[in-house]
Protein backbone atom coordinates (compact mmCIF):
# COMPACT_ATOMS: atom_id res chain seq x y z
CA UNK A 1 0.00 0.00 0.00
CA UNK A 2 1.23 3.49 -0.87
CA UNK A 3 0.39 6.31 1.50
CA UNK A 4 -0.49 9.59 -0.18
CA UNK A 5 -1.30 12.78 1.68
CA UNK A 6 -3.98 14.67 -0.22
CA UNK A 7 -4.02 18.47 -0.31
CA UNK A 8 -0.75 19.11 1.51
CA UNK A 9 1.69 20.97 -0.71
CA UNK A 10 4.37 21.48 1.93
CA UNK A 11 5.02 20.28 5.44
CA UNK A 12 4.72 23.15 7.89
CA UNK A 13 5.15 22.73 11.62
CA UNK A 14 1.42 22.85 12.45
CA UNK A 15 0.35 20.35 9.80
CA UNK A 16 3.21 17.98 10.62
CA UNK A 17 2.42 18.08 14.36
CA UNK A 18 -1.28 17.63 13.60
CA UNK A 19 -0.66 14.59 11.42
CA UNK A 20 1.62 13.05 14.03
CA UNK A 21 -1.17 13.44 16.60
CA UNK A 22 -3.67 11.89 14.18
CA UNK A 23 -1.38 8.89 13.62
CA UNK A 24 -0.87 8.53 17.39
CA UNK A 25 -4.64 8.57 17.94
CA UNK A 26 -5.03 5.93 15.23
CA UNK A 27 -2.34 3.78 16.87
CA UNK A 28 -4.01 4.20 20.27
CA UNK A 29 -7.29 2.89 18.81
CA UNK A 30 -5.59 -0.40 17.94
CA UNK A 31 -8.05 -2.85 16.39
CA UNK A 32 -11.09 -0.64 17.09
CA UNK A 33 -10.75 1.33 13.85
CA UNK A 34 -9.65 0.69 10.29
CA UNK A 35 -8.22 3.41 8.03
CA UNK A 36 -9.85 3.74 4.62
CA UNK A 37 -7.68 2.40 1.83
CA UNK A 38 -8.03 5.03 -0.89
CA UNK A 39 -6.13 8.08 -2.11
CA UNK A 40 -7.97 10.73 -0.08
CA UNK A 41 -7.90 8.91 3.29
CA UNK A 42 -5.07 11.06 4.66
CA UNK A 43 -4.86 14.72 3.90
CA UNK A 44 -5.29 18.40 4.53
CA UNK A 45 -8.58 20.25 4.13
CA UNK A 46 -7.79 23.78 2.93
CA UNK A 47 -11.29 25.01 3.85
CA UNK A 48 -11.17 23.94 7.50
CA UNK A 49 -7.41 23.86 8.09
CA UNK A 50 -7.67 20.31 9.45
CA UNK A 51 -5.28 17.50 8.71
CA UNK A 52 -7.12 14.19 8.86
CA UNK A 53 -7.15 10.42 8.63
CA UNK A 54 -10.46 8.97 7.45
CA UNK A 55 -11.67 5.73 9.01
CA UNK A 56 -13.96 3.05 7.54
CA UNK A 57 -16.57 3.76 10.22
CA UNK A 58 -17.31 7.21 8.79
CA UNK A 59 -15.18 9.00 11.36
CA UNK A 60 -12.26 11.33 10.62
CA UNK A 61 -9.44 11.79 13.11
CA UNK A 62 -8.47 15.44 12.65
CA UNK A 63 -6.27 18.16 14.08
CA UNK A 64 -6.23 21.87 13.34
CA UNK A 65 -2.96 23.77 13.63
CA UNK A 66 -1.31 20.93 15.55
CA UNK A 67 -3.87 21.04 18.36
CA UNK A 68 -5.25 17.94 20.10
CA UNK A 69 -7.16 15.57 17.86
CA UNK A 70 -10.90 15.55 17.49
CA UNK A 71 -13.09 12.88 15.98
CA UNK A 72 -15.32 14.23 13.23
CA UNK A 73 -18.60 12.70 12.10
CA UNK A 74 -20.36 14.17 9.06
CA UNK A 75 -24.08 13.57 8.66
CA UNK A 76 -24.40 12.37 5.06
CA UNK A 77 -28.05 13.51 4.90
CA UNK A 78 -27.54 17.20 5.72
CA UNK A 79 -23.75 17.75 5.75
CA UNK A 80 -23.69 18.72 9.44
CA UNK A 81 -20.26 18.16 11.01
CA UNK A 82 -20.02 17.17 14.64
CA UNK A 83 -16.73 17.06 16.57
CA UNK A 84 -16.10 14.76 19.52
CA UNK A 85 -13.30 14.38 22.05
CA UNK A 86 -13.34 10.58 21.96
CA UNK A 87 -13.69 7.86 19.35
CA UNK A 88 -16.49 6.23 21.39
CA UNK A 89 -18.59 9.40 21.32
CA UNK A 90 -18.06 9.70 17.57
CA UNK A 91 -18.97 6.05 17.02
CA UNK A 92 -22.17 6.54 19.04
CA UNK A 93 -23.06 9.44 16.72
CA UNK A 94 -22.37 7.30 13.64
CA UNK A 95 -24.76 4.68 15.02
CA UNK A 96 -27.38 7.35 15.77
CA UNK A 97 -27.09 8.72 12.23
CA UNK A 98 -27.43 5.21 10.80
CA UNK A 99 -30.47 4.48 12.99
CA UNK A 100 -32.10 7.75 11.90
CA UNK A 101 -31.49 6.94 8.22
CA UNK A 102 -32.98 3.46 8.56
CA UNK A 103 -36.09 4.61 10.41
CA UNK A 104 -36.94 7.49 8.05
C-alpha positions as CSV (number, residue, x, y, z in Angstrom):
1,X,0.0,0.0,0.0
2,X,1.2,3.5,-0.9
3,X,0.4,6.3,1.5
4,X,-0.5,9.6,-0.2
5,X,-1.3,12.8,1.7
6,X,-4.0,14.7,-0.2
7,X,-4.0,18.5,-0.3
8,X,-0.7,19.1,1.5
9,X,1.7,21.0,-0.7
10,X,4.4,21.5,1.9
11,X,5.0,20.3,5.4
12,X,4.7,23.1,7.9
13,X,5.2,22.7,11.6
14,X,1.4,22.8,12.5
15,X,0.3,20.3,9.8
16,X,3.2,18.0,10.6
17,X,2.4,18.1,14.4
18,X,-1.3,17.6,13.6
19,X,-0.7,14.6,11.4
20,X,1.6,13.0,14.0
21,X,-1.2,13.4,16.6
22,X,-3.7,11.9,14.2
23,X,-1.4,8.9,13.6
24,X,-0.9,8.5,17.4
25,X,-4.6,8.6,17.9
26,X,-5.0,5.9,15.2
27,X,-2.3,3.8,16.9
28,X,-4.0,4.2,20.3
29,X,-7.3,2.9,18.8
30,X,-5.6,-0.4,17.9
31,X,-8.1,-2.8,16.4
32,X,-11.1,-0.6,17.1
33,X,-10.8,1.3,13.9
34,X,-9.7,0.7,10.3
35,X,-8.2,3.4,8.0
36,X,-9.9,3.7,4.6
37,X,-7.7,2.4,1.8
38,X,-8.0,5.0,-0.9
39,X,-6.1,8.1,-2.1
40,X,-8.0,10.7,-0.1
41,X,-7.9,8.9,3.3
42,X,-5.1,11.1,4.7
43,X,-4.9,14.7,3.9
44,X,-5.3,18.4,4.5
45,X,-8.6,20.2,4.1
46,X,-7.8,23.8,2.9
47,X,-11.3,25.0,3.9
48,X,-11.2,23.9,7.5
49,X,-7.4,23.9,8.1
50,X,-7.7,20.3,9.5
51,X,-5.3,17.5,8.7
52,X,-7.1,14.2,8.9
53,X,-7.1,10.4,8.6
54,X,-10.5,9.0,7.4
55,X,-11.7,5.7,9.0
56,X,-14.0,3.1,7.5
57,X,-16.6,3.8,10.2
58,X,-17.3,7.2,8.8
59,X,-15.2,9.0,11.4
60,X,-12.3,11.3,10.6
61,X,-9.4,11.8,13.1
62,X,-8.5,15.4,12.7
63,X,-6.3,18.2,14.1
64,X,-6.2,21.9,13.3
65,X,-3.0,23.8,13.6
66,X,-1.3,20.9,15.5
67,X,-3.9,21.0,18.4
68,X,-5.2,17.9,20.1
69,X,-7.2,15.6,17.9
70,X,-10.9,15.5,17.5
71,X,-13.1,12.9,16.0
72,X,-15.3,14.2,13.2
73,X,-18.6,12.7,12.1
74,X,-20.4,14.2,9.1
75,X,-24.1,13.6,8.7
76,X,-24.4,12.4,5.1
77,X,-28.0,13.5,4.9
78,X,-27.5,17.2,5.7
79,X,-23.8,17.7,5.7
80,X,-23.7,18.7,9.4
81,X,-20.3,18.2,11.0
82,X,-20.0,17.2,14.6
83,X,-16.7,17.1,16.6
84,X,-16.1,14.8,19.5
85,X,-13.3,14.4,22.0
86,X,-13.3,10.6,22.0
87,X,-13.7,7.9,19.4
88,X,-16.5,6.2,21.4
89,X,-18.6,9.4,21.3
90,X,-18.1,9.7,17.6
91,X,-19.0,6.1,17.0
92,X,-22.2,6.5,19.0
93,X,-23.1,9.4,16.7
94,X,-22.4,7.3,13.6
95,X,-24.8,4.7,15.0
96,X,-27.4,7.3,15.8
97,X,-27.1,8.7,12.2
98,X,-27.4,5.2,10.8
99,X,-30.5,4.5,13.0
100,X,-32.1,7.7,11.9
101,X,-31.5,6.9,8.2
102,X,-33.0,3.5,8.6
103,X,-36.1,4.6,10.4
104,X,-36.9,7.5,8.0
